[in-house]
Amino acid sequence: MAIQVGDKAPDFELKDNHGATVRLADFRGHKNVVLLFYPFAFTGVCTGELCALRDSLPKFLNDDTQLLAVSNDSIHTLRVFAEQEGLEYPLLSDFWPHGDTSRAYGVFAEDKGCAVRGTFIIDKEGVVRWTVVNDLPDARDLNEYVKALDTL
């Protein structure tokens, strides 16, 4: 079961597509976080979603908000994907231990070996304020993220 609105967001420490360590706790007290889980780089729906975020980046990466996208791909795969698609926000690797962060948020599909499409908006105090979880083939509505962020 996925983390619910009102829950404290589980902390994590993951490497980004450049090999830098990113911790959720580093944003506490400073920024709201849009935490987006997606199945795999280079797939149609995932590429579409992440490029839509790229095209609306000022709404999701600014003085008040940090966008973090998480998949179960390796950092090397994520680096090439980000370069190819011009993604200038952190792509985090939940590759090893495989899916630990995805499992902590309740969005890891054991039978598929990857995260489903889960999005969590976490406030500056580390509390989940909005969430949506979609199955693998179902893209999320970017406008819903914007509306949720506007309420914080």
N, C-alpha and C positions, 0 to 999 in steps of 0.2 A: 504494500500500500504506500502510495506517495505521501510525502510530507504535506501537511495541511496548513491552510491559512491560520495564523496565530501561533504556529510551532516555531521554536527556535531553530534556525537553519543549522544543520550540521556543519562544523568547520571542516576544512579540507586543506591539503597541501598538494598541489599538482604542478607539473612542469608545463610551460607554454611552448608554442611552436618555435621559440628561440632558445629553449632550454632553461629559461629563468623560472625560479620557483614563485608560484602565486598561492597566497593563502587567503581564504575568505576573511579571516580575522583582521588582516591588514586594512580592510576597508571599513571596519566597525568604527563608528563615531565620525566618519568622514564622508562616505558615499553610500547611496543606495546601490544595490547590485541587481542587475538582470542576469540571472543564471539560466543559461539555455543548454539543455542536453539535446544532442542529435545523434542519430545512428552512426553514420560514416561519411567521411569526406569523399568527394568525387561522385556522389550519387545525385540523381536528378532533383529530388525534393529538397534534400539538405543543401545543395548548392544554391537552389532558388531562394530558400529561406535566408541563408547566410549572406547572399548577395543583396537581398532586399534590406537586410540590416545595414550592410555596407553603404547602401544608397541613402539611408536615413540616419547615418551615424551620429550626427550632432544631437539627436534625440536620446541616444543610448550611451554616448561616451562624452561626458562633459564634466564640469566642476562638481556636479551633484550626483552623477550616475556613472557606474562602471558596467560595461557589458562583458560577460565572460561566457564563452561557448565551449562546451565540454563534449568530447566524443571518446570512444574507446580505441581510437587510432593511435599510432606511435607519434612521437614528436616530429620525427623525420617526415612522415606522411603529411602531418599538419603543416609543416614548414612549406613543403612544395605546394600544397593546396592553397595556403594563404597567398603565396607569391603568384600563383597562376590566376587566382580570382581577385587579387588586389585587396585582400582583407587586412585591415590595419588595426584590428582589435585582437585581444588574446584568444587563441585557440588552445584549450587545455587538454592534455592527454591523460585520460583515465585508463591507460593501457596496462600498467602494472603497479601494484597488484590489480589484475584485470577487473575493472568495473567496481572497485571498492566505493568510490564516491557516488557512482550511479546507484549502487545498492543502498547506500546511506540515505539517498533521497527517494528511494522506492521506485526508480524508473529503469532498472536493469531488467531486460528480458532474458532470462536464463536460457530459454530455448533458442534464442537468436544470437546470444553472445554479445549483445550491444544494448545501449540505452534506447528507450523509446523517446518520443518528442515531448520532453517535459520542460516547462519554463517556470521559474520561481522568481518573483520580485521580492527582494529582501531589503528591509529598511536599514537605516544607519545603526540601529540597535541590534541587528542580527535576527529580526523576526520576519517570518514569511508573511507578506501582506497580500499577495495575489499569486495564483498558480493555475496552470492549465497543463493537462497531460493528454497527448494525442497518440494514437497508434502509429506504427511505422509509416504507412502510406499517406497519412493525413497531415497536410501542412497547417501551420498555425497562422492566425490572423495578427499581423504586425500592429494593426490599429488598436487591438485590445491591450497590447503592452503599453502603448502610449497613454491610453485612458487610465490604466492602472497606475502608471508613474505619476500622472497628473493629480492623483488623490493623495500622494505622499507629501 
